[in-house]
Amino acid sequence: MKYAGTITMILALAVSVSVSAQESQEKEQDKLSYYEQRAKEDAVYEQSLATNNEEDERDFWKDQKRYEKDLRKRDREAYKAYMKGKQDAYAEHAQHCDHHCHHSREYYGHAHFYYTYYDYQYPKRTYVGAGLRVSSPRVGISIF
């Protein structure tokens, strides 16, 4: 009887841990899909942006880069999801964008970054060592 209560407590604890782990995984997936969707919405806005003032457009792109940089510092996984969403949206837009799309030079400069985005991580350093021993005769000097 004593063991039944202990076993029940252990099973209840295991189930609660499993459920909380599953919930946190779902939250993480929701967060990533949110950032990917947000990126696609941002890309649609960027592609439809038509300003007559070049300075305003430069400010817009500067703010956009600042947002991406802050996101990268704050949450690396969210940044990756955001950039993947941007890359997908820009690739999709490029398929049907031709002479009727009138984008600025600023746009094309930033679009190139999104087309070619790759999450550059510093490569793990790999060292290849080759040990080399050269035999040399031992010479000893003795006074006595």
Secondary structure, 3 states (H helix, E strand, C coil): CHHHHHHHHHHHHHHHHHHHHHHHHHHHHHHHHHHHHHHHHHHHHHHHCCCCCHHHHHHHHHHHHHHHHHHHHHCHHHHHHHHHHHHHHHHHHHHHCCCCCCCCHHHHHHHHHHHCCCCCCCCCCCCCCCCCCCCCCCCCCCCC
